[in-house]
Amino acid sequence: MTSFSQQVTTVVIENTLIKTQPILKVHNLGITLHRDGLPIQLLKGVGFTLESGSTLGILGESGCGKSLLAKALVSIFPPESTVMGEILFCPGDKEEIDLITLDISALRGIRGKRIGIMFQDTLSSMNPVLTCGRQIFDALPEAQRKDHKVGKNRVVELLDFVGLVNPKRIIETYPHELSGGMIQRVALAAALAGNPDILIVDEPTTALDVISQVELIETLMGLKKEMELSVIVISHDIKMVEGWVDMLMVMYSGKIVEYGKSKDVLISPSHPYTKALLKTAESYERGRKPISIPGDPPSTLFRPSGCNFHPRCDFMKEKCSQEEPQISETKLGGFVRCFYPIE
């Protein structure tokens, strides 16, 4: 199956065809879990390109495969799973590297170094018996760790860099001693410690109050520009990604259902699922009774035939329940997986 990234080689900006330099290319990524002799497909045909210096938003409901994809991009796969496809890291200073084929030793030079990741549950992802400063210190490049004074100064710089007050005190604290907003920033400092080319942030504003959410997003936007990062931000919240991601990818049931420039997808969605997500978000914003998408996302064990979204779709026709739609190009130059895209 042809992936989105194999079809998209250029980006159209203001009607001018501009060639871009990719930093990450994912081709036809599939992950199948094997339990009790049964294959359970978690991701299927996932493909995209992250351009150097750009921000890609990955959007979808809980359980659609977003966090699984985030971990897969740094070669963290579920036990007893089979992986197919390619995850090509394109650093520019050397040939493309397929992360799927690397052994653990080679991955150590990329995971947490060239590609930094801030996991969804930041408190659970941190070691409760090590101070915050020690955990950031351990993520520093070897050259900085060799000189303890240099390394400690760098940790202080990073904590200050992500907007934490009194970083010298923070380095002596343990994760459970900090608020949700503070621990998010500590985790962000750890993700940046290796001076990465790519930063992946998974649901960065979960469990934060509105003010902390805004402050964290502003911090991420500033860091992206100052450090010249390429960013992948994963969220279920449309309003969180709106306005600061360049490209937007919408996932449903382990597949990409829509992919394109953020402003095009948000203003003129082509997939009924994207439109339903926008309608739900708008209902919350207006302060009225929230509008939800009818039904529930399918489980990985019992996916419906044809288009997986058809039982919840307002535009469903007989063909949708019988055949699986393939990728097609939208009128605005994006891509959609739908037999009857919205015009």
QUICOR-V285453 format. One record per residue. N is the residue number from 1. PHI is phi in whole degrees, -180 to 180 (NA if undefined). D_FIRST is the distance of its C-alpha to the first C-alpha in Angstrom with 1 decimal. Layout:
n=[N:N]
phi=[PHI:PHI]
d_first=[D_FIRST:D_FIRST]
This chain:
n=[1:2:3:4:5:6:7:8:9:10:11:12:13:14:15:16:17:18:19:20:21:22:23:24:25:26:27:28:29:30:31:32:33:34:35:36:37:38:39:40:41:42:43:44:45:46:47:48:49:50:51:52:53:54:55:56:57:58:59:60:61:62:63:64:65:66:67:68:69:70:71:72:73:74:75:76:77:78:79:80:81:82:83:84:85:86:87:88:89:90:91:92:93:94:95:96:97:98:99:100:101:102:103:104:105:106:107:108:109:110:111:112:113:114:115:116:117:118:119:120:121:122:123:124:125:126:127:128:129:130:131:132:133:134:135:136:137:138:139:140:141:142:143:144:145:146:147:148:149:150:151:152:153:154:155:156:157:158:159:160:161:162:163:164:165:166:167:168:169:170:171:172:173:174:175:176:177:178:179:180:181:182:183:184:185:186:187:188:189:190:191:192:193:194:195:196:197:198:199:200:201:202:203:204:205:206:207:208:209:210:211:212:213:214:215:216:217:218:219:220:221:222:223:224:225:226:227:228:229:230:231:232:233:234:235:236:237:238:239:240:241:242:243:244:245:246:247:248:249:250:251:252:253:254:255:256:257:258:259:260:261:262:263:264:265:266:267:268:269:270:271:272:273:274:275:276:277:278:279:280:281:282:283:284:285:286:287:288:289:290:291:292:293:294:295:296:297:298:299:300:301:302:303:304:305:306:307:308:309:310:311:312:313:314:315:316:317:318:319:320:321:322:323:324:325:326:327:328:329:330:331:332:333:334:335:336:337:338:339:340:341:342:343]
phi=[NA:-76:-91:-56:-66:-76:-93:-100:-117:-140:-122:-94:-123:52:66:-111:-82:-119:-76:-121:-106:-74:-110:-148:-130:-113:-120:48:-73:-135:-129:-120:-94:-115:-130:54:79:-106:-81:-120:-81:-95:-129:-142:59:-81:-151:-165:-126:-101:-80:-59:82:-102:-122:-109:-99:-117:-122:165:-69:-58:90:-83:110:-64:-68:-61:-65:-57:-68:-62:-67:-116:58:-109:-117:-62:-60:59:-120:-110:-118:-129:99:-136:-125:-100:-90:-119:-69:91:-93:-158:-69:-58:-121:-83:-65:-65:-89:-77:-83:-60:-62:-68:-65:-61:-80:-119:-67:82:-115:-73:-123:-96:-139:-112:-73:-62:-95:-64:-64:-70:-80:-101:-78:-70:-101:-114:-65:-61:-62:-64:-70:-72:-57:-66:-89:-71:-59:-56:-61:-79:-72:-63:-103:-58:-66:-62:-64:-65:-62:-67:-61:-61:-61:-66:-64:-68:-61:-90:92:-91:-80:56:-62:-66:-79:-61:-64:-94:-89:-102:-52:-69:-87:-109:-74:-59:-65:-70:-68:-61:-72:-63:-63:-66:-60:-65:-67:-92:-60:-84:55:-74:-85:-123:-119:-109:-122:-103:47:-66:-105:-60:70:-98:-72:-59:-63:-65:-62:-62:-63:-67:-62:-61:-64:-62:-63:-67:-66:-57:-71:-69:-96:55:-85:-102:-123:-117:-116:-110:-159:-102:-105:-60:-66:-70:-93:-62:95:-136:-102:-83:-117:-131:-123:-106:-113:-149:54:80:-130:-84:-108:-155:-153:179:-63:-54:-63:-70:-64:-77:-86:-136:-64:-102:-97:-56:-68:-61:-62:-67:-63:-64:-63:-65:-62:-66:-67:-69:-65:-80:78:-91:-62:-58:-100:-109:-78:-57:77:-124:-60:-69:-78:-68:-84:-132:-85:-69:-71:65:-73:-63:-90:-59:-66:-112:-92:-74:-111:-65:-126:-56:-59:-63:-87:-113:-127:-90:-71:-104:-77:-140:-86:-89:-66:-98:94:-90:-136:-144:-110:-162:-73:-130:-61:-73:-93]
d_first=[0.0:3.8:6.3:9.8:11.6:10.1:11.3:14.5:17.0:20.1:22.0:24.3:27.7:30.6:29.2:29.2:26.2:26.5:24.5:24.0:24.0:21.2:22.6:19.4:15.7:13.1:9.6:6.9:10.2:10.8:14.4:15.8:19.6:21.7:24.9:27.4:25.0:22.5:18.9:18.5:15.1:16.2:13.2:9.5:6.7:9.8:10.2:13.4:16.3:19.8:22.4:25.6:28.3:26.2:25.7:22.5:23.1:20.8:22.2:22.1:24.4:25.4:23.1:19.8:18.8:20.3:22.8:20.5:18.2:21.5:22.6:19.3:19.7:22.9:21.7:23.4:21.5:22.9:25.0:23.7:20.0:17.1:15.0:11.8:10.3:12.9:15.6:17.5:21.1:22.5:26.3:27.5:30.3:28.2:25.0:21.7:21.7:18.8:20.4:18.6:20.4:23.8:26.7:28.9:31.4:29.1:27.5:31.0:31.2:28.3:28.1:31.0:31.9:29.3:27.3:29.5:28.6:30.7:29.8:30.1:33.3:35.2:38.4:36.7:34.8:38.1:40.7:43.6:46.2:45.6:46.8:44.4:45.8:45.2:41.5:41.0:43.1:41.0:37.9:39.7:39.1:41.3:43.7:44.6:45.0:47.4:50.0:50.5:52.3:49.6:46.9:48.9:49.5:45.8:45.1:47.7:46.2:42.8:44.3:46.2:43.2:41.3:44.4:46.2:50.0:52.1:49.5:52.1:52.7:49.0:48.5:51.1:49.6:47.3:44.1:45.8:48.6:46.5:45.4:41.7:41.6:43.3:41.1:38.0:39.6:40.5:36.9:35.9:38.5:37.2:33.6:35.2:37.6:35.4:35.2:31.4:29.2:26.8:28.1:26.1:28.1:27.2:29.2:32.1:34.4:34.2:37.8:39.4:41.9:41.3:43.4:41.8:38.3:39.4:41.1:38.1:35.7:38.4:38.6:34.9:34.9:38.0:36.6:33.4:35.6:38.2:36.0:33.4:30.7:27.0:26.5:23.9:25.7:24.4:26.3:26.7:29.4:28.5:32.0:31.7:28.9:30.2:32.0:30.9:27.1:25.7:22.1:21.1:18.0:18.4:16.9:17.4:17.0:14.8:12.2:12.8:14.3:16.0:16.3:19.0:22.6:24.6:27.4:25.2:23.3:26.6:28.7:26.4:23.5:21.0:19.7:22.4:21.9:22.6:25.6:26.8:26.7:28.7:31.2:31.8:32.4:34.8:36.8:37.6:38.5:41.0:42.8:42.4:41.3:37.7:35.1:32.4:29.1:30.1:29.0:27.3:23.8:22.3:22.9:20.2:22.1:22.3:19.4:19.9:18.0:15.9:15.8:17.2:19.6:21.1:24.2:25.3:24.3:27.2:25.2:23.7:23.9:23.6:20.1:18.9:20.1:18.6:15.0:12.1:11.7:8.7:9.3:12.4:15.1:18.4:21.9:22.6:19.7:17.7:14.5:14.4:12.5:15.3:16.6:19.9:19.9:23.4:25.1]
